Amino acid sequence: MASQNGSPQDRINTGTAHSARVYDYILGGKDNYPVDQEAGDAMCRSWPALPVHMRANRKFMHRAARHLAREQGIRQFLDIGTGLPTPPNVHDVVQGVRPDSRVVYVDNDPIVLAHARALLTSAPEGRTAYVDADMRDPDAIISSPEFKELLDLRQPVGLMVIGILHFILDGDDGHGLVRRLLDPLPAGSFLAMTIGTDDFAPEEVGRVAREYAARGMPMRLRTHAEALTFFDGLELVEPGLTQVHRWRPDAHQEPVDDRDIAMYGAVARKTA
């Protein structure tokens, strides 16, 4: 877990590529440095579909959040691994459905913290907050003042874990981390999660994973069967665990080749 000492700017290492900044660069953002641009270019050379894959992951987050707000009536959300605040973010989506929605964002990336004020532009009826914490330390998240103040645990919560699990290695006990975040949430809460895979383009995605690892960002990619185990004991929402572009696609969504998507996604309900 990153040190909490000093300002966010003091903690930003501009000499080493960072996953959030690489993601930002590939998607056309401006919150990145030459080292991130070099990494992003190398990764796109390894797999030219990487920007398509990243956009599909982001769009899944939008559709899942909108589904939870509109179809499931969820009014409060816990967003783990928020990333750089490029709109629309979770609160933009859910407050567009229900302005009184509350969102707690969580990330331990100093550049995200430096831009966190952009995540706090809530609709007047709702609330947003930002917690500087690591998914690998669920207790720090659950015990934070922001979590306790904004989330009413007598009511269901939408837990969003988007685009982060592939950086959680086996030694980190990803299953245990997800469960520890779900445990305090009441029945009727939901888990929306995306999980990296090389099931569809193993050679190309493997090259990208090696580029990440060479820059100190090792990945754990998972098969469909492995990804499905993260939803054990939960009730999957149709269509279940699918590639992210196939989960309740918008009517106007452009066709996407399955080989260009290396992420599974699902939404599931906690029943007890």
C-alpha positions in Angstrom: 0.0 0.0 0.0 1.3 3.4 -0.9 2.6 5.7 1.8 0.0 8.2 3.0 2.7 10.7 3.9 3.1 13.9 1.9 1.0 15.6 -0.7 -0.3 13.6 -3.6 2.1 15.4 -6.0 5.0 14.3 -3.7 4.0 10.7 -4.1 3.8 10.7 -7.9 6.7 8.8 -9.5 7.1 10.3 -13.0 10.1 8.0 -13.7 8.1 4.8 -13.7 5.0 3.9 -15.7 1.7 3.6 -13.7 -1.3 1.6 -14.8 -3.8 4.4 -14.3 -1.7 6.8 -16.3 -1.1 4.3 -19.1 -4.8 3.7 -19.2 -5.4 7.4 -19.4 -2.9 7.9 -22.2 -4.2 5.0 -24.3 -7.7 6.5 -24.0 -6.5 9.9 -25.1 -6.3 11.6 -21.7 -3.8 14.2 -20.6 -2.9 13.0 -17.1 0.2 11.0 -18.0 4.0 11.4 -18.5 6.5 10.4 -21.2 7.2 7.1 -19.4 3.5 6.2 -19.5 3.3 7.2 -23.2 6.3 5.0 -24.0 4.7 2.1 -22.1 1.3 2.7 -23.8 2.9 2.8 -27.2 4.8 -0.4 -26.6 1.6 -2.2 -25.4 -0.4 -1.0 -28.4 2.3 -2.3 -30.7 2.0 -5.6 -28.9 -1.8 -5.6 -29.2 -3.3 -2.9 -31.5 -6.8 -3.7 -30.1 -5.8 -2.5 -26.6 -7.7 0.8 -26.9 -10.9 -1.0 -28.0 -10.6 -3.4 -25.1 -10.1 -0.5 -22.6 -13.1 1.5 -24.0 -15.2 -1.6 -23.7 -14.3 -2.0 -20.1 -15.2 1.6 -19.3 -18.5 1.3 -21.2 -19.4 -1.9 -19.1 -18.9 0.2 -16.0 -21.4 2.8 -17.3 -24.0 0.2 -18.3 -23.6 -1.8 -15.0 -23.9 1.3 -12.9 -26.9 2.5 -14.9 -28.6 -0.9 -14.5 -28.1 -0.9 -10.8 -29.5 2.6 -10.4 -32.4 2.3 -12.8 -33.4 -1.4 -12.8 -32.3 -2.5 -9.3 -33.0 0.7 -7.4 -29.5 1.0 -5.9 -28.9 4.5 -4.5 -25.4 4.1 -2.9 -22.2 2.8 -4.5 -18.7 1.9 -3.4 -16.3 2.2 -6.3 -13.0 0.4 -5.8 -10.0 1.3 -8.0 -11.6 4.4 -9.3 -8.8 5.5 -11.6 -8.4 8.9 -13.1 -11.6 10.9 -13.0 -12.5 11.1 -16.7 -16.2 11.7 -17.0 -18.6 10.1 -17.0 -17.7 8.6 -13.7 -20.0 6.4 -11.5 -21.7 9.4 -9.9 -22.3 11.1 -13.2 -24.1 7.9 -14.4 -26.1 7.1 -11.3 -27.1 10.6 -10.4 -28.3 11.0 -14.0 -30.9 8.4 -13.0 -31.4 9.3 -9.4 -29.8 12.6 -8.3 -29.8 11.7 -4.6 -27.4 8.8 -5.2 -24.3 8.5 -3.0 -20.9 7.3 -4.2 -17.7 6.5 -2.2 -14.7 6.4 -4.5 -11.6 4.4 -3.4 -8.1 4.5 -4.9 -4.5 4.6 -3.6 -2.9 6.1 -6.7 -1.5 9.6 -5.8 -2.3 11.0 -9.3 -6.0 10.0 -8.8 -5.9 11.6 -5.3 -4.4 14.8 -6.9 -7.4 15.0 -9.2 -10.0 13.7 -6.7 -11.9 17.0 -6.5 -13.3 16.2 -10.0 -14.9 13.2 -8.4 -16.6 15.3 -5.8 -18.8 17.4 -8.1 -22.0 15.7 -6.9 -25.5 16.6 -7.8 -26.9 18.8 -5.0 -29.3 16.1 -3.9 -26.6 13.4 -3.6 -23.1 13.0 -2.1 -19.7 11.8 -3.2 -16.5 11.2 -1.2 -13.0 9.9 -1.9 -11.0 7.4 0.2 -7.2 7.2 -0.3 -6.9 3.4 0.4 -5.8 0.2 -1.3 -8.1 -2.7 -2.2 -5.6 -5.0 -0.5 -6.6 -3.4 2.8 -10.4 -3.7 3.0 -10.4 -2.8 6.7 -9.0 0.6 5.9 -11.8 1.2 3.4 -14.6 -0.1 5.7 -13.4 1.8 8.7 -12.9 5.1 6.9 -15.1 8.1 8.0 -16.3 8.5 4.4 -17.6 4.9 4.2 -19.3 5.2 7.5 -20.8 8.6 6.8 -22.1 8.1 3.3 -23.2 4.5 3.1 -26.2 3.4 5.1 -25.7 -0.3 5.6 -29.3 -0.8 6.3 -29.8 -0.3 2.6 -28.3 -2.2 -0.4 -25.0 -1.0 -1.9 -23.6 -1.4 -5.4 -19.9 -2.5 -5.1 -18.0 -1.7 -8.3 -14.7 -3.4 -8.8 -13.8 -2.4 -12.4 -10.5 -3.0 -14.2 -8.4 -3.7 -11.1 -8.6 -7.4 -10.3 -6.0 -8.4 -12.9 -3.5 -6.5 -10.8 -4.4 -8.5 -7.7 -2.1 -11.5 -7.7 -2.7 -15.0 -6.2 -0.7 -14.1 -3.2 -3.0 -11.2 -2.5 -6.0 -13.5 -2.1 -8.3 -11.8 -4.5 -11.3 -13.9 -3.4 -10.8 -13.0 0.2 -10.5 -9.3 -0.6 -13.7 -9.2 -2.6 -15.5 -11.1 0.2 -14.2 -8.8 2.9 -15.7 -5.8 0.9 -19.0 -7.6 0.4 -19.3 -8.9 4.0 -20.5 -5.7 5.6 -23.0 -4.9 2.8 -26.6 -6.0 3.4 -28.6 -8.6 1.4 -29.8 -7.0 -1.8 -26.5 -5.4 -2.5 -24.8 -6.0 -5.8 -21.2 -6.7 -7.0 -20.3 -5.4 -10.5 -16.8 -6.6 -11.5 -14.6 -7.0 -14.5 -11.8 -9.6 -14.7 -8.9 -9.8 -17.1 -8.5 -12.8 -19.3 -6.4 -14.1 -22.2 -9.0 -16.7 -23.3 -9.7 -15.0 -26.6 -6.3 -13.7 -27.8 -3.7 -15.5 -25.7 -0.7 -14.6 -27.7 -1.5 -10.9 -28.1 -2.7 -10.4 -24.5 0.3 -12.3 -23.2 2.6 -9.8 -24.9 0.8 -6.9 -23.3 1.0 -8.7 -19.9 4.7 -9.1 -20.3 5.0 -5.4 -21.2 3.2 -4.5 -17.9 5.3 -6.9 -15.9 8.5 -5.6 -17.3 7.5 -2.2 -16.0 6.7 -3.5 -12.5 3.0 -4.1 -13.0 2.6 -7.9 -13.0 -0.9 -9.3 -14.0 -2.9 -12.3 -13.1 -5.2 -13.1 -16.0 -8.0 -15.6 -15.4 -10.0 -18.1 -17.4 -13.8 -18.0 -17.5 -14.0 -20.8 -14.9 -11.6 -18.9 -12.6 -13.5 -15.7 -13.0 -16.8 -17.3 -12.2 -15.6 -18.4 -8.8 -15.5 -14.7 -7.7 -19.3 -14.8 -7.8 -19.8 -18.0 -5.8 -22.8 -17.6 -3.5 -24.1 -14.6 -5.4 -27.1 -14.5 -7.8 -25.8 -13.5 -11.3 -27.9 -11.0 -13.3 -28.6 -12.1 -16.8 -26.6 -12.7 -19.1 -24.2 -13.9 -16.4 -20.5 -13.7 -16.8 -19.6 -12.6 -20.3 -17.1 -10.6 -22.2 -17.7 -7.0 -21.2 -19.0 -5.9 -24.6 -21.6 -8.7 -24.5 -23.1 -7.7 -21.2 -26.4 -5.9 -22.0 -25.0 -4.0 -24.9 -26.6 -0.7 -25.9 -28.8 -0.8 -29.0 -26.4 1.6 -30.8 -23.2 -0.2 -29.8 -20.8 -0.8 -32.7 -19.8 -4.4 -33.5 -16.7 -5.6 -31.6 -14.6 -8.6 -32.4 -14.4 -11.0 -29.4 -10.7 -11.3 -30.0 -10.3 -7.6 -29.2 -11.7 -7.9 -25.7 -9.7 -9.4 -22.8 -12.1 -8.8 -20.0 -15.0 -10.7 -18.5 -17.7 -8.8 -16.6 -20.8 -9.6 -14.5 -23.2 -8.1 -12.1 -24.5 -10.3 -9.2 -26.8 -9.9 -6.2 -25.9 -10.7 -2.6 -28.9 -12.8 -1.4 -27.9 -13.2 2.2 
